[in-house]
């Protein structure tokens, strides 16, 4: 696929890394020549230096025969103008824009083909906010991801010594939870993937990914993770875009304090929030944390724009008694370095939000893509189309589907009881070796490494006879 990527910031860099690794033809556009040189040295891509909303720059980038435009610069206006120009002058087929302001999202008519011509819009800040909210609801989890409009959940937890299932084979799970359908999608031990089978034993420290109906996810977690008491008190460091969004979304359900060092910003968010206590100060100030009873906080969330400050403040909060800490960290190498120590969960904003973009790039009918383990693995929700004649999946039992080793079909969401006039009820099916895939099934496919994604996509593509 020929893709033009506008913006070489954190999101753009992460998108480029993912798409280049999948053998796409990428042209990266940015005004920072030094950053473009760095990207050329690291990745196999072409670069163009210039204004992303300039027709001549888009033409130089190859807009006349490109398949996809992804506009993820820091400016909403630049992204919107680029999409409009790409549609009007070059008839570029698909256009995706990053929009940070809710003003545009709240007025979808502005994105229509007659206006800014945006096919899909994403807001990384809102995606990260929603992700953190799920982690607050499940404080024992490393990752919590939804599929099929929330019907199914994938949760990553770290197994602990003394857990009910630890030290037992996976096949014992059915005896521990006889009335719950659950599937262990993958296990990572000391960073290396292990293909889960019935005789596989879970060891303390294993990173375990489980699939289950969302209503059963807490019961599943009790088998693997040490269940903490519910979160009640939360302190947020940083009143920026994500910090404000998070406080606004949780202040009715939790006791929230937010620390902001800049006076004008602190005053602005205090006027915006109704129940949150806004404090002006530095989150790395030990005296301030002590005065605000950091040792009584169930969760400390570091969301400033400075990742070093986030690491320092979260580590300090943990040392001073905060029960659980989370830090926003841009550099993937830092995430791997700090998570699991004083910082319980480290989040890379770009890796967290990239799934929304990848779902529009994947071949086949991919509904959702979630990046796992800081981008090392992926979980895809793919709709199976066609029939036995034109599909390599539909009408076949799981054991007869030629999945690459390291890729597993973890779950199926299937409509049951529907008619031509009325859709059925979505039902979670945990497949076995003889489960037959039906047309329009939503399959959750777990890939232990990103290298497998292209093979999985090809497997789900239907022959031309389907059309």
C-alpha positions as CSV (number, residue, x, y, z in Angstrom):
1,X,0.0,0.0,0.0
2,X,1.3,3.5,-0.9
3,X,0.8,5.7,2.2
4,X,1.6,9.4,2.8
5,X,2.2,10.2,6.4
6,X,2.0,13.8,7.5
7,X,3.8,14.6,10.8
8,X,7.0,13.1,12.2
9,X,6.1,13.7,15.9
10,X,5.6,10.9,18.5
11,X,2.4,9.6,16.8
12,X,3.8,9.9,13.3
13,X,7.0,8.2,14.3
14,X,5.2,5.3,15.9
15,X,2.9,4.9,12.9
16,X,5.9,4.9,10.5
17,X,7.6,2.2,12.5
18,X,4.6,0.0,12.4
19,X,3.7,0.5,8.8
20,X,7.3,0.2,7.4
21,X,7.7,-3.1,9.2
22,X,4.8,-4.4,7.2
23,X,6.4,-3.6,3.8
24,X,4.2,-0.6,2.9
25,X,5.6,2.2,0.6
26,X,5.8,5.2,3.1
27,X,6.5,8.8,2.4
28,X,6.9,10.9,5.5
29,X,6.3,14.7,5.4
30,X,7.4,17.2,8.0
31,X,8.9,20.7,8.3
32,X,11.8,19.4,10.5
33,X,14.6,18.4,8.2
34,X,16.7,17.0,11.0
35,X,13.9,14.8,12.2
36,X,13.3,13.5,8.7
37,X,17.0,12.7,8.3
38,X,16.9,10.7,11.6
39,X,13.8,8.8,10.3
40,X,15.6,8.0,7.0
41,X,18.6,6.7,8.9
42,X,16.4,4.4,11.0
43,X,13.6,3.3,8.6
44,X,13.2,2.3,5.0
45,X,11.0,5.3,3.9
46,X,11.0,8.3,1.7
47,X,10.8,11.8,3.1
48,X,9.6,15.3,1.9
49,X,10.4,18.4,3.9
50,X,7.7,21.1,3.7
51,X,4.3,22.2,4.8
52,X,1.9,19.2,5.0
53,X,-1.1,21.4,3.8
54,X,0.7,22.6,0.7
55,X,-0.6,21.2,-2.6
56,X,3.0,21.2,-4.1
57,X,4.3,19.3,-1.1
58,X,1.6,16.7,-1.3
59,X,2.2,16.4,-5.0
60,X,5.9,15.8,-4.4
61,X,5.0,13.2,-1.7
62,X,3.1,11.3,-4.4
63,X,-0.5,12.2,-3.6
64,X,-1.6,11.6,-7.3
65,X,-1.3,7.8,-6.9
66,X,-1.3,7.2,-3.2
67,X,-3.8,4.9,-1.5
68,X,-3.9,6.4,1.9
69,X,-3.2,9.8,3.6
70,X,-2.6,9.8,7.4
71,X,-2.4,13.4,8.7
72,X,-1.1,13.3,12.3
73,X,0.7,16.7,12.7
74,X,0.3,18.7,15.9
75,X,-2.1,21.1,14.1
76,X,-5.8,20.2,13.6
77,X,-6.1,22.9,11.0
78,X,-3.1,21.5,9.0
79,X,-4.5,17.9,9.1
80,X,-8.0,19.1,8.0
81,X,-6.6,21.2,5.2
82,X,-4.4,18.4,4.0
83,X,-7.4,16.0,3.8
84,X,-9.5,18.5,1.8
85,X,-6.6,19.2,-0.6
86,X,-5.9,15.5,-1.0
87,X,-9.5,14.9,-1.9
88,X,-10.1,18.0,-4.2
89,X,-6.9,18.1,-6.1
90,X,-5.7,14.5,-6.1
91,X,-8.8,12.4,-5.4
92,X,-6.8,10.4,-2.9
93,X,-9.1,7.5,-1.9
94,X,-8.8,7.4,1.9
95,X,-7.9,10.2,4.3
96,X,-7.4,9.9,8.1
97,X,-6.9,12.9,10.4
98,X,-5.7,13.3,13.9
99,X,-7.9,15.9,15.7
100,X,-7.0,17.1,19.2
101,X,-9.9,19.5,19.6
102,X,-13.3,18.1,20.6
103,X,-14.9,21.0,18.6
104,X,-14.4,19.1,15.3
105,X,-15.4,15.7,16.8
106,X,-18.6,17.2,18.2
107,X,-19.6,18.4,14.8
108,X,-19.1,15.4,12.4
109,X,-20.8,17.2,9.6
110,X,-17.6,19.3,9.3
111,X,-15.7,16.1,8.3
112,X,-18.1,15.1,5.5
113,X,-17.0,14.7,1.9
114,X,-18.4,18.2,1.1
115,X,-16.4,19.9,3.8
116,X,-13.0,18.7,5.1
117,X,-13.4,15.3,3.5
118,X,-12.1,13.2,6.4
119,X,-12.9,9.5,6.2
120,X,-11.8,8.7,9.7
121,X,-10.7,10.8,12.6
122,X,-8.7,9.8,15.7
123,X,-8.0,11.7,18.9
124,X,-5.0,10.0,20.6
125,X,-5.5,12.0,23.8
126,X,-9.1,10.7,24.2
127,X,-7.9,7.1,23.3
128,X,-5.3,7.3,26.1
129,X,-7.8,8.8,28.5
130,X,-10.3,5.9,27.9
131,X,-7.5,3.4,28.3
132,X,-6.4,4.8,31.6
133,X,-10.0,4.8,32.8
134,X,-10.2,1.1,32.2
135,X,-7.0,0.5,34.1
136,X,-8.4,2.4,37.0
137,X,-11.5,0.2,36.9
138,X,-9.2,-2.9,36.9
139,X,-6.2,-1.8,38.9
140,X,-4.6,-5.3,39.0
141,X,-4.3,-5.4,35.2
142,X,-1.4,-4.5,32.9
143,X,-3.7,-4.0,29.9
144,X,-7.5,-4.0,29.5
145,X,-8.9,-4.0,25.9
146,X,-12.4,-4.3,24.5
147,X,-13.6,-6.1,21.4
148,X,-17.0,-6.3,19.6
149,X,-18.4,-3.1,21.2
150,X,-17.4,-4.2,24.7
151,X,-18.9,-7.7,24.6
152,X,-15.5,-9.3,24.9
153,X,-12.4,-8.2,26.9
154,X,-8.8,-9.1,26.6
155,X,-6.9,-8.5,29.8
156,X,-3.2,-8.8,30.6
157,X,-2.1,-9.6,34.2
158,X,1.0,-10.7,35.9
159,X,0.6,-14.0,37.7
160,X,1.7,-14.0,41.3
161,X,3.0,-16.6,43.7
162,X,0.1,-18.4,45.4
163,X,-2.5,-17.6,42.7
164,X,-5.2,-20.2,42.3
165,X,-4.0,-21.2,38.8
166,X,-0.3,-20.6,39.3
167,X,1.6,-23.9,39.3
168,X,-1.2,-25.7,37.5
169,X,-1.7,-26.6,33.8
170,X,-4.1,-24.4,31.8
171,X,-6.5,-27.3,31.4
172,X,-7.3,-27.0,35.1
173,X,-9.0,-23.6,34.3
174,X,-12.2,-25.4,33.4
175,X,-12.4,-26.9,36.9
176,X,-11.7,-23.7,38.6
177,X,-14.4,-21.8,36.6
178,X,-16.8,-24.5,35.3
179,X,-19.4,-22.0,34.3
180,X,-17.2,-19.4,32.6
181,X,-15.8,-19.6,29.1
182,X,-12.3,-18.3,29.1
183,X,-9.3,-18.6,26.9
184,X,-5.6,-17.9,27.6
185,X,-4.5,-16.2,24.4
186,X,-0.8,-15.9,25.2
187,X,1.8,-16.1,27.9
188,X,5.0,-14.2,28.0
189,X,7.8,-15.5,30.3
190,X,10.8,-13.3,30.8
191,X,9.8,-11.4,27.7
192,X,9.6,-14.5,25.5
193,X,6.2,-15.7,24.1
194,X,4.9,-19.2,25.0
195,X,2.2,-20.8,22.9
196,X,-0.4,-21.8,25.5
197,X,-1.6,-25.4,25.4
198,X,-3.5,-27.6,27.8
199,X,-0.4,-28.9,29.6
200,X,1.3,-25.5,29.8
201,X,2.0,-24.5,33.5
202,X,1.6,-20.8,34.6
203,X,4.6,-19.6,36.7
204,X,4.9,-16.7,39.0
205,X,5.8,-13.5,37.1
206,X,4.3,-14.7,33.8
207,X,2.5,-12.1,31.8
208,X,-0.8,-13.7,30.9
209,X,-3.4,-12.5,28.4
210,X,-6.9,-13.8,28.9
211,X,-10.0,-13.5,26.7
212,X,-13.5,-13.7,28.2
213,X,-16.9,-12.2,28.0
214,X,-16.6,-8.7,29.7
215,X,-19.2,-9.7,32.4
216,X,-16.8,-12.5,33.6
217,X,-13.5,-10.6,33.5
218,X,-13.3,-10.0,37.2
219,X,-13.9,-13.6,38.0
220,X,-11.1,-14.6,35.6
221,X,-8.7,-12.1,37.1
222,X,-9.1,-13.7,40.6
223,X,-7.5,-16.9,39.2
224,X,-4.4,-15.1,38.2
225,X,-4.0,-11.7,39.8
226,X,-3.9,-10.6,43.4
227,X,-7.1,-8.6,43.7
228,X,-6.7,-5.2,45.3
229,X,-9.3,-3.2,47.0
230,X,-11.2,-0.9,44.6
231,X,-9.7,2.5,43.7
232,X,-11.2,5.4,45.5
233,X,-8.6,8.2,45.8
234,X,-6.6,9.3,42.7
235,X,-3.9,12.0,42.3
236,X,-3.1,13.2,38.8
237,X,0.2,15.0,38.0
238,X,-0.3,17.3,35.1
239,X,-3.3,19.3,34.0
240,X,-2.6,19.1,30.3
241,X,-4.8,17.7,27.6
242,X,-4.9,14.1,28.9
243,X,-4.8,15.1,32.6
244,X,-7.8,17.4,32.2
245,X,-9.8,14.8,30.1
246,X,-9.1,12.1,32.7
247,X,-10.1,14.2,35.7
248,X,-13.3,15.4,33.9
249,X,-14.3,11.8,33.1
250,X,-13.7,10.3,36.6
251,X,-14.4,13.0,39.1
252,X,-18.0,11.9,39.7
253,X,-16.9,8.4,40.6
254,X,-13.6,9.0,42.5
255,X,-12.0,11.5,44.9
256,X,-9.6,13.3,42.5
257,X,-6.7,15.7,43.1
258,X,-4.8,17.2,40.2
259,X,-1.4,18.9,40.4
260,X,-0.5,21.6,37.9
261,X,2.7,23.7,38.1
262,X,1.6,26.5,35.7
263,X,-0.6,29.2,37.4
264,X,-2.8,30.1,34.4
265,X,-3.4,26.5,33.5
266,X,-4.3,25.6,37.0
267,X,-6.8,28.4,37.2
268,X,-8.3,27.3,33.8
269,X,-8.8,23.7,34.7
270,X,-10.2,24.6,38.2
271,X,-12.9,26.5,36.4
272,X,-13.5,23.6,34.0
273,X,-13.8,20.9,36.7
274,X,-16.6,20.7,39.3
275,X,-15.5,18.1,41.9
276,X,-11.7,17.8,41.4
277,X,-9.4,19.6,43.9
278,X,-6.8,21.5,41.7
279,X,-3.5,22.2,43.4
280,X,-0.7,24.4,42.0
281,X,2.6,22.8,42.5
282,X,5.4,20.4,41.2
283,X,4.6,16.7,41.4
284,X,8.2,16.0,42.2
285,X,8.0,18.2,45.3
286,X,8.3,15.7,48.2
287,X,6.8,18.2,50.8
288,X,3.8,18.8,48.6
289,X,3.1,15.1,48.1
290,X,3.4,14.6,51.9
291,X,1.1,17.5,52.7
292,X,-1.5,16.1,50.3
293,X,-1.4,12.7,51.9
294,X,0.2,10.8,49.1
295,X,0.3,7.7,51.3
296,X,-3.5,7.6,51.3
297,X,-3.8,7.6,47.5
298,X,-5.0,4.4,45.8
299,X,-3.5,5.5,42.5
300,X,-1.0,8.2,41.4
301,X,-1.1,9.0,37.6
302,X,1.7,11.0,36.1
303,X,0.5,12.7,32.9
304,X,2.8,15.7,32.4
305,X,4.4,16.5,29.0
306,X,7.8,15.7,30.5
307,X,8.4,11.9,30.7
308,X,11.4,12.3,33.0
309,X,9.2,14.2,35.5
310,X,6.6,11.5,35.1
311,X,9.1,8.8,35.9
312,X,10.5,10.8,38.9
313,X,7.1,11.8,40.4
314,X,5.6,8.3,40.0
315,X,8.6,6.7,41.6
316,X,8.6,9.2,44.4
317,X,4.8,8.7,45.0
318,X,5.3,4.9,45.2
319,X,8.2,5.3,47.6
320,X,6.0,7.6,49.8
321,X,3.2,5.1,50.0
322,X,0.9,5.5,46.9
323,X,-0.7,2.0,46.4
324,X,-0.4,2.0,42.6
325,X,1.4,4.2,40.1
326,X,1.0,4.9,36.4
327,X,3.3,7.0,34.2
328,X,2.9,8.4,30.7
329,X,6.2,7.7,28.9
330,X,6.9,8.5,25.2
331,X,10.0,6.5,24.6
332,X,9.4,2.8,24.2
333,X,12.8,1.9,25.6
334,X,11.9,3.8,28.8
335,X,8.6,1.9,29.1
336,X,10.3,-1.5,29.2
337,X,13.0,-0.2,31.6
338,X,10.7,1.3,34.3
339,X,7.5,-0.8,34.3
340,X,7.3,-3.3,37.2
341,X,9.6,-1.4,39.5
342,X,8.4,1.7,41.4
343,X,6.1,2.3,38.4
344,X,3.4,-0.3,38.2
345,X,2.2,0.6,34.7
346,X,4.0,2.6,32.0
347,X,2.0,3.8,29.0
348,X,3.3,4.9,25.7
349,X,0.6,7.3,24.2
350,X,1.6,6.5,20.6
351,X,1.5,2.7,21.1
352,X,-1.8,3.0,23.0
353,X,-3.5,5.0,20.3
354,X,-2.0,3.4,17.2
355,X,-4.6,0.6,17.0
356,X,-7.3,3.0,15.8
357,X,-5.1,3.9,12.9
358,X,-4.0,0.4,12.1
359,X,-7.6,-0.8,11.8
360,X,-8.0,1.4,8.7
361,X,-4.7,0.2,7.1
362,X,-5.1,-3.6,7.6
363,X,-6.2,-5.7,4.6
364,X,-9.4,-7.6,5.0
365,X,-12.3,-6.5,7.2
366,X,-10.4,-5.6,10.3
367,X,-12.7,-4.0,12.9
368,X,-10.1,-3.3,15.7
369,X,-6.4,-3.6,16.2
370,X,-4.8,-3.4,19.7
371,X,-1.1,-3.1,20.2
372,X,0.1,-5.3,23.0
373,X,3.3,-5.4,25.0
374,X,4.4,-2.0,23.8
375,X,4.0,-2.9,20.2
376,X,5.6,-6.3,20.2
377,X,2.3,-8.2,19.6
378,X,-1.1,-7.5,18.3
379,X,-4.7,-8.6,18.8
380,X,-7.0,-8.2,15.8
381,X,-10.8,-8.4,15.5
382,X,-11.5,-9.6,12.0
383,X,-14.8,-10.3,10.3
384,X,-14.9,-13.6,8.3
385,X,-16.6,-13.1,5.0
386,X,-17.5,-15.4,2.1
387,X,-18.2,-19.1,2.0
388,X,-16.2,-22.3,1.6
389,X,-15.6,-21.6,-2.1
390,X,-14.0,-18.2,-1.8
391,X,-12.7,-18.1,1.8
392,X,-9.8,-19.9,3.5
393,X,-11.6,-19.6,6.8
394,X,-15.4,-19.7,6.5
395,X,-16.9,-23.2,6.7
396,X,-13.7,-24.7,8.1
397,X,-13.0,-26.1,11.5
398,X,-10.3,-24.3,13.5
399,X,-7.9,-27.4,13.2
400,X,-8.2,-27.1,9.4
401,X,-7.3,-23.4,9.2
402,X,-3.6,-22.8,8.3
403,X,-2.7,-20.2,10.9
404,X,1.0,-19.4,11.1
405,X,2.6,-20.6,14.3
406,X,2.3,-17.9,17.0
407,X,-1.1,-16.8,15.8
408,X,-4.2,-18.1,17.6
409,X,-8.0,-17.6,17.2
410,X,-8.7,-16.8,20.8
411,X,-12.5,-16.1,20.6
412,X,-15.4,-15.7,18.3
413,X,-18.3,-13.2,18.7
414,X,-21.3,-14.6,16.8
415,X,-24.8,-13.2,16.3
416,X,-27.4,-15.7,17.6
417,X,-31.1,-15.6,17.0
418,X,-31.2,-12.9,14.4
419,X,-33.5,-12.5,11.4
420,X,-33.3,-10.7,8.1
421,X,-35.0,-7.7,9.7
422,X,-33.5,-7.8,13.1
423,X,-29.9,-8.4,14.2
424,X,-29.2,-11.2,16.6
425,X,-27.7,-11.1,20.0
426,X,-23.9,-11.0,20.1
427,X,-22.6,-14.2,21.9
428,X,-19.1,-15.1,22.9
429,X,-17.9,-18.5,21.6
430,X,-14.6,-19.9,22.9
431,X,-13.5,-22.1,20.0
432,X,-12.1,-25.6,20.1
433,X,-10.3,-27.6,17.5
434,X,-13.6,-28.7,15.8
435,X,-15.4,-25.3,16.0
436,X,-16.5,-24.3,12.5
437,X,-16.2,-20.6,11.4
438,X,-19.5,-19.2,10.1
439,X,-20.0,-16.2,7.7
440,X,-19.8,-12.8,9.5
441,X,-18.2,-14.2,12.6
442,X,-16.0,-11.7,14.5
443,X,-12.8,-13.5,15.2
444,X,-10.3,-12.3,17.8
445,X,-6.8,-13.3,16.5
446,X,-3.8,-13.0,18.8
447,X,-0.4,-12.6,17.1
448,X,2.6,-13.1,19.5
449,X,4.8,-11.0,17.1
450,X,3.9,-8.3,14.6
451,X,5.6,-10.4,11.8
452,X,2.6,-12.7,11.7
453,X,0.0,-9.9,11.0
454,X,0.5,-9.9,7.2
455,X,0.1,-13.7,7.0
456,X,-3.1,-13.5,9.1
457,X,-4.5,-10.7,6.9
458,X,-3.9,-12.7,3.7
459,X,-5.6,-15.7,5.2
460,X,-8.8,-13.7,5.8
461,X,-9.0,-12.1,2.4
462,X,-11.7,-13.5,0.2
463,X,-11.2,-14.5,-3.5
464,X,-12.5,-12.2,-6.2
465,X,-15.5,-14.6,-6.8
466,X,-16.9,-13.3,-3.5
467,X,-17.5,-9.9,-5.1
